[in-house]
């Protein structure tokens, strides 16, 4: 479902409300809430609301937090998705630290840790495969998570977590793969700004071309939600 809001603030509020509602339902049903967070600046507004206005509406001790993808850098690195999430969000809520799983481990390769991360997912997730909620961002080029245009990882079918060297950025990336994302009960994209307008149009209205617009491959068994502002949706 495509939800268009007048501005980033209104869209962020709707995303925060979605987070709260999915957490409530999951805790009622299974006594825990499994969620994968996106990186980038898109979730900042949602995080601000979750640590303030909505803080008392979430059973934080029941959360199990993962990430959709990561640059293979230490959490202390300013480019780290996990590091930014701790600074903006997780340091302000009482989620047990052993229920937070950054995509980083010192002293091992990204490929080795992808296998470890997959093992943790299989232990924590319902049936080893199903998140309650996954938040995704979308790049100006139509990528999501670390599923970048033209990369083989787009077509990965066997792994739940994959690591690879992204030549365009000269660095290792680690990511949840499309089959795992599509197994989620709920997947929610957050996209703001006119720079996303062309990609959003192609992903939602354009011809199928996952090689060029990898976000098109996200087609979950559960619900698919888009929280976007009117600038991002200007071509739709």
N, C-alpha and C positions, 0 to 999 in steps of 0.2 A: 504494500500500500504506500502510495506516494503522498506524504504530508508536507504541504508548502506553508511556510509561515512568513510573516511580514519582515522579520529580521532574525539575526543570529540569536539574540537573547530569547525570543519567543520559541524558536526551534530547540534551543538548549533546555528550556524549561520542559518542553514536551518530552525530550529525550530523558531527562531526569525523572519525570513522572513514570515513563516506561520502565526505567531501571527499578524504581521503587515497587511498581506493581508486579513485575516479574519476580522480584526478590520475595515479595509477600506470598505469591502463589507457590513458588518453589519450596519455601520453608514450610508452608502449610502441608504440602504434599509429601515432601521427602526429608524435611528437617535440615536442608542445606540448599545453598544457591551457588551454582557454578557459572562464572561469567568470564569472558575473555575481553580484555580492553584493547582499544585501538591507540595508536600513537599520534604524533602530530599535535597541532594546536586545536583541532576540532572539538575534542571533549572538554576543553578547559572551562567553558561556561557551565556545562553539566556538572563537572566536578565541584565548582564553586557552590552550586545549589545543593548538591548532595552533602556537603560538609557544613551547610548552614541551615537553610529553610527545611530541608528534608531529612536532616540527620537523625531525628528521633523516630523516623518512620521505617527504618531499616534495622533488621536484626543482624548487625555487623558480625557478631561472633559466629554466625552461620555461613558466612561467605567464604568461597574458595575462588581466588582470583588468579587468572592467567593472562597471557598477552596473545594477541593475534600474530604479531611478528616483532622483530627487533633487529637493529643493527648489532653486529657482534662486537660490542664495546662494553667496558665495565659500567656498572650502574652509576658510578661517580662521573662518567663522561656526560657532558651536556647534551649529547646526541641520543642518549639512552631513553627509550620510551618508558621503561620501568622507573628510571631515576626521576623523570619529569612527573610521572604519576605519583610517586612517593611525595615529591615536593608539593604538588598541587592538590593532592587528595588523600593518599593512604596514610600519611603521617598524622592526619586529623581525625581518623576514625578508628575504632577499636577492633579491627580485624586481626585475629591472631597471626603473628608473623609466620608461623609454620603452615598457614593456609594461603600464603601469597607466594607465587611461583614465577619470578622473573625469568626471562629467557637469556640467562647469562650464568656462567660458572667459570671461575678462574682455574687455569691450569689444564683445561681440556679443549679439544677442538670443537668448532661449531657443529660439525657432523656427529661427533660423539655425543655432544649434549642434546642434539635433536633426538637421538635414540633414548636418552635418559628422560627427556621431557615427555616423549610419547609414552614411556612406561608409567610416569606419574599420572598422565591423563587417563590411562587405562585403569589405574587404581582408583582415582577420585571421581571420574565422571560416571553418570548413570549408564550402565551397560558398557562402560569403557569407551563410549563414543559420542555421547549426547550432552552438549552444553545446554543449560537453561537459556542463556543469552550470550550472544556475541555482538559486540559493537565493532563496526568497521568504519574506516574513513575511505575516501576516494581521492586519488591524486588528479592533478590537472590532465594527466595522460591516460586516465581511466584505470590505473592500477589500484589494487586494494590488497591489504596486508603486504606481503612481499611478493605478490604475484604481479610481476612487471611485464609489460608488453614484450613479446618475442622471446621470453625465457621458458625453458623446458619445464620448469616447476609448475607452470600453469596446468600442464597435462598430467601431473603426478596422481596416480590412482592407488598406489599401494601404501605409501607412508602417510601417517597422520601429521607428522612434523618433518619438515625438510630444511636442510641448510645448503647454501650454495654461494659461489662467488659471483657477485653482480659487477660485471666489468664496467658498466657505465658509472658506477660509484666507487670503483676500486676498493671494494670491501665485501666481507662476508655478511650474509643475511640469514636469518632463521625465521621460519614462518609456519603457521598452520596451513595445511593444504586444503584445496577446494572440497574434497569429499568430507573431511571432518567438519569444515564450516557448514556445509550443506546438511549435515546431520543434526544441526542445532534445532531446538524447539523454537527459538526466535533469533533472527538476525536483523540488526538495525544499522543502517548506514547513517552517518552524519556528514553533511556537506554544505559548506557555506561559501558565498562569494561568486562574483561574476566569472572568475577564472575557472570555475568548475562547470560553467554553463554548457560549453561544447561537449565535454565528456559526459555530463549527466544526460544530455539529449541523446547522444549516441548509445549510451548504455541502456536507456529506457525505451527510446523510440527508434533507434537506428537498426540497421541490418546486423544480424549476428556475426560478430568477428572477434572472438575471444583472444585471438593472437594480438589484436590491436587494442582491444578494450577488455582486459581481463575481468573487470567487475561484472561483465555479463555472465560469467560462469557461476556466479553466486545465485543459486536457485534452491533454497532450502526446502526440506520436507515440511518444516514448520512454517511459521509466518515470516514474511520479509517486509520490513518497514524502512521507509526513508524519512529522515527528518532534515529538511532542507529549507533555506531561506529563499525569498522571491528572486534574489539575484542569481543564485545557482540554478533556479528553475526558469530563468527568463526566456529560454528557447522552447520550453515545453508548453 
